[in-house]
Every structure is written in C-alpha cells, then in structure tokens.
Amino acid sequence: MRYSRQNKILELISTYDIETQDMLLKLLKESDFEVTQATISRDIKELQLIKTLSPSGKYKYAVGNYSDKPVTERFLKIFRETITSYESAENLIVVKTLSGCGNAAAEAIDTMVITHVVGTIAGDNTFLIIVDSKSNVPPILEIFNDIITMRLKNNDR
C-alpha cells in the first residue's frame, strides 16, 4: 500500500502544481487513498521531494535531481520488493511489478544509472526498459538477478 501511495504522489506532483501538503492530502483522498497529514509528511521525506519555483512564481513539490548521487538502499529495496517477474525480447526488457508500483520501480532503474539503459517507460504494474543493443541485455538481467538474490537472502534471516 505504501508503494502504491508513494507512486500516486509521484504521479500527482508530475501532473499538478501541488503547493501544500493539504493540497496533496485532498488529491490523494480523491484518488481513494485514506491518509493522514503525518503519513504524507513521511512520504515526502522518504521520496526526498523538494519545493521548486513553478512558472507561475509559486513553490510546488518536485522530485529532487539526485542523478549525481549513488543509488540509495531505498531504490534497491523498491526494486527488490515490487518486482514480480521480467522477460527480455531483443533489446527490450518487460518488468512486471505489484499493482501500483510500476513507476516507482522504473524510477529505481533510472536512478541506478545502469550502463546501456536508454530509458524506461512505466505503467501501473509494468514497465519497459529500452537497452541500446540486444547484446547488452544479458549483463543487465544479471544485475537484476543479483538484486533479486539479495531479496531472497534477506528473507532467509
């Protein structure tokens, strides 16, 4: 549920100029998420949202640009805990996720800055990874297997 809600928050801030937590709370409730102000505050902190100046001159929530920072455990955890399966075809990798987690898992891949990944396109429970060449798909799948293996080891504890 948390990943679905946070994914919805990311969708909402990319669609609307959300200036306040109250506005975000209202939009989440309109999307059938029962949340409190405290939950939204935690989500904003976990998602590392920032306030930026919008073209209208008002401040709004936005995703911070952390492309120069190393991958955080948070993104690895999102990937590990939301991926249900993946399959490749030529230079494409189709990844299935838990419902509502496609965008968050794709963001995890984008944040990892994996060599040869051109980009991702995400939906609700699936996302597509475009690789520059089909010969570069196997090493990327190996990275995924390593991440998934970490999930299995963590569950054995």
Steps between C-alpha positions, in 0.01 A plus 500: 500500500782741585667450162169551319435819696850633441474414133173698489672794670770499231229489233306786660799733539594442137143582390404787733677795659455384860595779736404356838462175687129582540462513122684168468278349773186611313621355168596170663160471664335572163706207368360272774805504728409541867798687644589734782717810501771305690504230231540760226787663691678163525440429131641839399810430708544144366450613140744786563263751342609860483321831444584672173382822342225438243456712184212677680746625764367277778684214669394142426614149590739330259733203489854603585771451240729244661658358186849580625453312828550126547201269497337493838388186676147640472500459121649152521234406753221634277635293212547185710161516668278599208631295203301184431664395170695621198558376148711625211428521127775631274618828659195538728437378853140482622477512880183408692444652844247499779192707414570872520878459518608524135604867514690464827691193380581671168627803695725260693647378170543857375676594824737203476639649176572159350736513203327435166151575634357767272190557711182362653129536434271415790139408557307390808643150539743466210790694360717474192877541500656599169859378461732640233575154354369147551857386573494721813181345643663193670728709727201712605297187578795379707483822705128437555571141608760626749250747648227235521749259660557762772123492565505125543797515736331776705185286530705207637600701805 
